[in-house]
Amino acid sequence: MDSKISSSSSSSSSVIEHKAYARVGLLGNPSDVYYGRTISFAFSNFWACVQLRPSEELVITPHPTHDFVHFRSLDHLVNRLSSEGYYGGVRLLMAICKVFYSYCRENEINLHTRNFTLSYDTNIPRQTGLSGSSAIVCAALSCLLDFFDVRHLIKVEVRPNLVLAAEKELGIVAGLQDRVAQVYGGLVYMDFSQEHMEKLGHGIYTPMDINLLPPLYLIYADNPSDSGKVHSTVRQRWLDGDKLIISSMQEVAMVAEEGRTVLLEKDYSKLAALMNRNFDLRRRMFGDDVLGALNIEMVELARRVGAASKFTGSGGAVVVFCPDGPSQVKLLEENCQKAGFVFQPIQAVPSCLNEVDLKTLSS
């Protein structure tokens, strides 16, 4: 399905609203763009919400904070761009509208001609690797599916591709993993093997019970200024046939494959080892300059108290498992406070697929 994990619509006001949540790449990342495997899940600590209202004209409403266009001075404008960049949510909403329209036209899905107004809100921290951009796009796609009543005509497996295509329209470099987690909700095992990708155009996605997860925690920096500024050469090295990169990516994919069994068996000591192994492989491939000192410090801070830790995505936030229980959690929280990091329990959410979505799933 889409990224809707909670939605509401009112027939009296004809308002459609969908939420999509941040996601954690638990195991296997970044092998999703290298024909690998991953395990990810959506969690409710952070979300993006999109609202669609019928209107005479098609309107994309800027967010008062994230699409800021009024400044006190030129100095204020420049400082704002330096800290926040040029990127708000309006461009994301416009891009998914275009991709959705094009997909429907190419697949002979007829759309009515009524117009609408899209607006959004989000509390997903910027530059934390929690998939804030794709959450906005996922929520918007869900609104469009319902407004045009075509949810039953667009397969769940295809929807992450549409989200990714919208982001690629804007030059955002990403893979399918995040979009799958947000479209499906819950905990998902993903197989992106070359055979599946070339034959189907997408991976094989297997939902898992979120109750298989142990208590997990999130660490992130309020001001992720040092998120790794050096451009990575890993993609090009992989394309060039670099043996270290290829073998390491295969190992990362095996971490996810093994992790699936570990979760099903609730072998959490093994899960801790796999999480650490996943990060160590990423560090070996990308190097410290790419990962960024702040990101590495978050991982190592957790490891210093005996916890397992790794990036939730490409950096900016870390997912942590404390195998020794509450005392270890308390010590880690204290150390995070001293270091100036945010620390909080992760609230995983169940699958968001409804009956209509489930009927579109390939058998």
Secondary structure as a PSIPRED ss2 file (coil, helix, strand):
# PSIPRED VFORMAT (PSIPRED V4.0)

   1 M C   1.000  0.000  0.000
   2 D C   1.000  0.000  0.000
   3 S C   1.000  0.000  0.000
   4 K C   1.000  0.000  0.000
   5 I C   1.000  0.000  0.000
   6 S E   0.000  0.000  1.000
   7 S E   0.000  0.000  1.000
   8 S E   0.000  0.000  1.000
   9 S E   0.000  0.000  1.000
  10 S E   0.000  0.000  1.000
  11 S C   1.000  0.000  0.000
  12 S C   1.000  0.000  0.000
  13 S C   1.000  0.000  0.000
  14 S C   1.000  0.000  0.000
  15 V E   0.000  0.000  1.000
  16 I E   0.000  0.000  1.000
  17 E E   0.000  0.000  1.000
  18 H E   0.000  0.000  1.000
  19 K E   0.000  0.000  1.000
  20 A E   0.000  0.000  1.000
  21 Y E   0.000  0.000  1.000
  22 A E   0.000  0.000  1.000
  23 R E   0.000  0.000  1.000
  24 V E   0.000  0.000  1.000
  25 G E   0.000  0.000  1.000
  26 L E   0.000  0.000  1.000
  27 L E   0.000  0.000  1.000
  28 G C   1.000  0.000  0.000
  29 N C   1.000  0.000  0.000
  30 P C   1.000  0.000  0.000
  31 S H   0.000  1.000  0.000
  32 D H   0.000  1.000  0.000
  33 V H   0.000  1.000  0.000
  34 Y H   0.000  1.000  0.000
  35 Y C   1.000  0.000  0.000
  36 G C   1.000  0.000  0.000
  37 R E   0.000  0.000  1.000
  38 T E   0.000  0.000  1.000
  39 I E   0.000  0.000  1.000
  40 S E   0.000  0.000  1.000
  41 F E   0.000  0.000  1.000
  42 A E   0.000  0.000  1.000
  43 F E   0.000  0.000  1.000
  44 S E   0.000  0.000  1.000
  45 N E   0.000  0.000  1.000
  46 F E   0.000  0.000  1.000
  47 W E   0.000  0.000  1.000
  48 A E   0.000  0.000  1.000
  49 C E   0.000  0.000  1.000
  50 V E   0.000  0.000  1.000
  51 Q E   0.000  0.000  1.000
  52 L E   0.000  0.000  1.000
  53 R E   0.000  0.000  1.000
  54 P E   0.000  0.000  1.000
  55 S E   0.000  0.000  1.000
  56 E C   1.000  0.000  0.000
  57 E C   1.000  0.000  0.000
  58 L C   1.000  0.000  0.000
  59 V E   0.000  0.000  1.000
  60 I E   0.000  0.000  1.000
  61 T C   1.000  0.000  0.000
  62 P C   1.000  0.000  0.000
  63 H C   1.000  0.000  0.000
  64 P C   1.000  0.000  0.000
  65 T C   1.000  0.000  0.000
  66 H C   1.000  0.000  0.000
  67 D C   1.000  0.000  0.000
  68 F C   1.000  0.000  0.000
  69 V C   1.000  0.000  0.000
  70 H C   1.000  0.000  0.000
  71 F C   1.000  0.000  0.000
  72 R C   1.000  0.000  0.000
  73 S C   1.000  0.000  0.000
  74 L H   0.000  1.000  0.000
  75 D H   0.000  1.000  0.000
  76 H H   0.000  1.000  0.000
  77 L H   0.000  1.000  0.000
  78 V H   0.000  1.000  0.000
  79 N H   0.000  1.000  0.000
  80 R H   0.000  1.000  0.000
  81 L H   0.000  1.000  0.000
  82 S H   0.000  1.000  0.000
  83 S H   0.000  1.000  0.000
  84 E H   0.000  1.000  0.000
  85 G C   1.000  0.000  0.000
  86 Y C   1.000  0.000  0.000
  87 Y C   1.000  0.000  0.000
  88 G C   1.000  0.000  0.000
  89 G C   1.000  0.000  0.000
  90 V H   0.000  1.000  0.000
  91 R H   0.000  1.000  0.000
  92 L H   0.000  1.000  0.000
  93 L H   0.000  1.000  0.000
  94 M H   0.000  1.000  0.000
  95 A H   0.000  1.000  0.000
  96 I H   0.000  1.000  0.000
  97 C H   0.000  1.000  0.000
  98 K H   0.000  1.000  0.000
  99 V H   0.000  1.000  0.000
 100 F H   0.000  1.000  0.000
 101 Y H   0.000  1.000  0.000
 102 S H   0.000  1.000  0.000
 103 Y H   0.000  1.000  0.000
 104 C H   0.000  1.000  0.000
 105 R H   0.000  1.000  0.000
 106 E H   0.000  1.000  0.000
 107 N C   1.000  0.000  0.000
 108 E C   1.000  0.000  0.000
 109 I C   1.000  0.000  0.000
 110 N C   1.000  0.000  0.000
 111 L C   1.000  0.000  0.000
 112 H C   1.000  0.000  0.000
 113 T C   1.000  0.000  0.000
 114 R C   1.000  0.000  0.000
 115 N E   0.000  0.000  1.000
 116 F E   0.000  0.000  1.000
 117 T E   0.000  0.000  1.000
 118 L E   0.000  0.000  1.000
 119 S E   0.000  0.000  1.000
 120 Y E   0.000  0.000  1.000
 121 D E   0.000  0.000  1.000
 122 T E   0.000  0.000  1.000
 123 N C   1.000  0.000  0.000
 124 I C   1.000  0.000  0.000
 125 P C   1.000  0.000  0.000
 126 R C   1.000  0.000  0.000
 127 Q C   1.000  0.000  0.000
 128 T C   1.000  0.000  0.000
 129 G C   1.000  0.000  0.000
 130 L C   1.000  0.000  0.000
 131 S C   1.000  0.000  0.000
 132 G H   0.000  1.000  0.000
 133 S H   0.000  1.000  0.000
 134 S H   0.000  1.000  0.000
 135 A H   0.000  1.000  0.000
 136 I H   0.000  1.000  0.000
 137 V H   0.000  1.000  0.000
 138 C H   0.000  1.000  0.000
 139 A H   0.000  1.000  0.000
 140 A H   0.000  1.000  0.000
 141 L H   0.000  1.000  0.000
 142 S H   0.000  1.000  0.000
 143 C H   0.000  1.000  0.000
 144 L H   0.000  1.000  0.000
 145 L H   0.000  1.000  0.000
 146 D H   0.000  1.000  0.000
 147 F H   0.000  1.000  0.000
 148 F C   1.000  0.000  0.000
 149 D C   1.000  0.000  0.000
 150 V C   1.000  0.000  0.000
 151 R H   0.000  1.000  0.000
 152 H H   0.000  1.000  0.000
 153 L H   0.000  1.000  0.000
 154 I C   1.000  0.000  0.000
 155 K C   1.000  0.000  0.000
 156 V H   0.000  1.000  0.000
 157 E H   0.000  1.000  0.000
 158 V H   0.000  1.000  0.000
 159 R H   0.000  1.000  0.000
 160 P H   0.000  1.000  0.000
 161 N H   0.000  1.000  0.000
 162 L H   0.000  1.000  0.000
 163 V H   0.000  1.000  0.000
 164 L H   0.000  1.000  0.000
 165 A H   0.000  1.000  0.000
 166 A H   0.000  1.000  0.000
 167 E H   0.000  1.000  0.000
 168 K H   0.000  1.000  0.000
 169 E H   0.000  1.000  0.000
 170 L C   1.000  0.000  0.000
 171 G C   1.000  0.000  0.000
 172 I C   1.000  0.000  0.000
 173 V C   1.000  0.000  0.000
 174 A C   1.000  0.000  0.000
 175 G C   1.000  0.000  0.000
 176 L C   1.000  0.000  0.000
 177 Q H   0.000  1.000  0.000
 178 D H   0.000  1.000  0.000
 179 R H   0.000  1.000  0.000
 180 V H   0.000  1.000  0.000
 181 A H   0.000  1.000  0.000
 182 Q H   0.000  1.000  0.000
 183 V H   0.000  1.000  0.000
 184 Y H   0.000  1.000  0.000
 185 G E   0.000  0.000  1.000
 186 G C   1.000  0.000  0.000
 187 L E   0.000  0.000  1.000
 188 V E   0.000  0.000  1.000
 189 Y E   0.000  0.000  1.000
 190 M E   0.000  0.000  1.000
 191 D E   0.000  0.000  1.000
 192 F C   1.000  0.000  0.000
 193 S C   1.000  0.000  0.000
 194 Q H   0.000  1.000  0.000
 195 E H   0.000  1.000  0.000
 196 H H   0.000  1.000  0.000
 197 M H   0.000  1.000  0.000
 198 E H   0.000  1.000  0.000
 199 K H   0.000  1.000  0.000
 200 L H   0.000  1.000  0.000
 201 G C   1.000  0.000  0.000
 202 H C   1.000  0.000  0.000
 203 G C   1.000  0.000  0.000
 204 I E   0.000  0.000  1.000
 205 Y E   0.000  0.000  1.000
 206 T E   0.000  0.000  1.000
 207 P E   0.000  0.000  1.000
 208 M E   0.000  0.000  1.000
 209 D C   1.000  0.000  0.000
 210 I H   0.000  1.000  0.000
 211 N H   0.000  1.000  0.000
 212 L H   0.000  1.000  0.000
 213 L C   1.000  0.000  0.000
 214 P C   1.000  0.000  0.000
 215 P C   1.000  0.000  0.000
 216 L E   0.000  0.000  1.000
 217 Y E   0.000  0.000  1.000
 218 L E   0.000  0.000  1.000
 219 I E   0.000  0.000  1.000
 220 Y E   0.000  0.000  1.000
 221 A E   0.000  0.000  1.000
 222 D C   1.000  0.000  0.000
 223 N C   1.000  0.000  0.000
 224 P C   1.000  0.000  0.000
 225 S C   1.000  0.000  0.000
 226 D C   1.000  0.000  0.000
 227 S C   1.000  0.000  0.000
 228 G C   1.000  0.000  0.000
 229 K C   1.000  0.000  0.000
 230 V C   1.000  0.000  0.000
 231 H C   1.000  0.000  0.000
 232 S C   1.000  0.000  0.000
 233 T C   1.000  0.000  0.000
 234 V H   0.000  1.000  0.000
 235 R H   0.000  1.000  0.000
 236 Q H   0.000  1.000  0.000
 237 R H   0.000  1.000  0.000
 238 W H   0.000  1.000  0.000
 239 L H   0.000  1.000  0.000
 240 D C   1.000  0.000  0.000
 241 G C   1.000  0.000  0.000
 242 D C   1.000  0.000  0.000
 243 K H   0.000  1.000  0.000
 244 L H   0.000  1.000  0.000
 245 I H   0.000  1.000  0.000
 246 I H   0.000  1.000  0.000
 247 S H   0.000  1.000  0.000
 248 S H   0.000  1.000  0.000
 249 M H   0.000  1.000  0.000
 250 Q H   0.000  1.000  0.000
 251 E H   0.000  1.000  0.000
 252 V H   0.000  1.000  0.000
 253 A H   0.000  1.000  0.000
 254 M H   0.000  1.000  0.000
 255 V H   0.000  1.000  0.000
 256 A H   0.000  1.000  0.000
 257 E H   0.000  1.000  0.000
 258 E H   0.000  1.000  0.000
 259 G H   0.000  1.000  0.000
 260 R H   0.000  1.000  0.000
 261 T H   0.000  1.000  0.000
 262 V H   0.000  1.000  0.000
 263 L H   0.000  1.000  0.000
 264 L H   0.000  1.000  0.000
 265 E H   0.000  1.000  0.000
 266 K C   1.000  0.000  0.000
 267 D C   1.000  0.000  0.000
 268 Y H   0.000  1.000  0.000
 269 S H   0.000  1.000  0.000
 270 K H   0.000  1.000  0.000
 271 L H   0.000  1.000  0.000
 272 A H   0.000  1.000  0.000
 273 A H   0.000  1.000  0.000
 274 L H   0.000  1.000  0.000
 275 M H   0.000  1.000  0.000
 276 N H   0.000  1.000  0.000
 277 R H   0.000  1.000  0.000
 278 N H   0.000  1.000  0.000
 279 F H   0.000  1.000  0.000
 280 D H   0.000  1.000  0.000
 281 L H   0.000  1.000  0.000
 282 R H   0.000  1.000  0.000
 283 R H   0.000  1.000  0.000
 284 R H   0.000  1.000  0.000
 285 M H   0.000  1.000  0.000
 286 F H   0.000  1.000  0.000
 287 G C   1.000  0.000  0.000
 288 D H   0.000  1.000  0.000
 289 D H   0.000  1.000  0.000
 290 V H   0.000  1.000  0.000
 291 L H   0.000  1.000  0.000
 292 G C   1.000  0.000  0.000
 293 A H   0.000  1.000  0.000
 294 L H   0.000  1.000  0.000
 295 N H   0.000  1.000  0.000
 296 I H   0.000  1.000  0.000
 297 E H   0.000  1.000  0.000
 298 M H   0.000  1.000  0.000
 299 V H   0.000  1.000  0.000
 300 E H   0.000  1.000  0.000
 301 L H   0.000  1.000  0.000
 302 A H   0.000  1.000  0.000
 303 R H   0.000  1.000  0.000
 304 R H   0.000  1.000  0.000
 305 V C   1.000  0.000  0.000
 306 G C   1.000  0.000  0.000
 307 A C   1.000  0.000  0.000
 308 A E   0.000  0.000  1.000
 309 S E   0.000  0.000  1.000
 310 K E   0.000  0.000  1.000
 311 F E   0.000  0.000  1.000
 312 T C   1.000  0.000  0.000
 313 G C   1.000  0.000  0.000
 314 S C   1.000  0.000  0.000
 315 G C   1.000  0.000  0.000
 316 G C   1.000  0.000  0.000
 317 A E   0.000  0.000  1.000
 318 V E   0.000  0.000  1.000
 319 V E   0.000  0.000  1.000
 320 V E   0.000  0.000  1.000
 321 F E   0.000  0.000  1.000
 322 C C   1.000  0.000  0.000
 323 P C   1.000  0.000  0.000
 324 D C   1.000  0.000  0.000
 325 G C   1.000  0.000  0.000
 326 P H   0.000  1.000  0.000
 327 S H   0.000  1.000  0.000
 328 Q H   0.000  1.000  0.000
 329 V H   0.000  1.000  0.000
 330 K H   0.000  1.000  0.000
 331 L H   0.000  1.000  0.000
 332 L H   0.000  1.000  0.000
 333 E H   0.000  1.000  0.000
 334 E H   0.000  1.000  0.000
 335 N H   0.000  1.000  0.000
 336 C H   0.000  1.000  0.000
 337 Q H   0.000  1.000  0.000
 338 K H   0.000  1.000  0.000
 339 A H   0.000  1.000  0.000
 340 G C   1.000  0.000  0.000
 341 F E   0.000  0.000  1.000
 342 V E   0.000  0.000  1.000
 343 F E   0.000  0.000  1.000
 344 Q E   0.000  0.000  1.000
 345 P E   0.000  0.000  1.000
 346 I C   1.000  0.000  0.000
 347 Q C   1.000  0.000  0.000
 348 A E   0.000  0.000  1.000
 349 V C   1.000  0.000  0.000
 350 P C   1.000  0.000  0.000
 351 S E   0.000  0.000  1.000
 352 C C   1.000  0.000  0.000
 353 L C   1.000  0.000  0.000
 354 N C   1.000  0.000  0.000
 355 E H   0.000  1.000  0.000
 356 V H   0.000  1.000  0.000
 357 D H   0.000  1.000  0.000
 358 L H   0.000  1.000  0.000
 359 K H   0.000  1.000  0.000
 360 T H   0.000  1.000  0.000
 361 L C   1.000  0.000  0.000
 362 S C   1.000  0.000  0.000
 363 S C   1.000  0.000  0.000
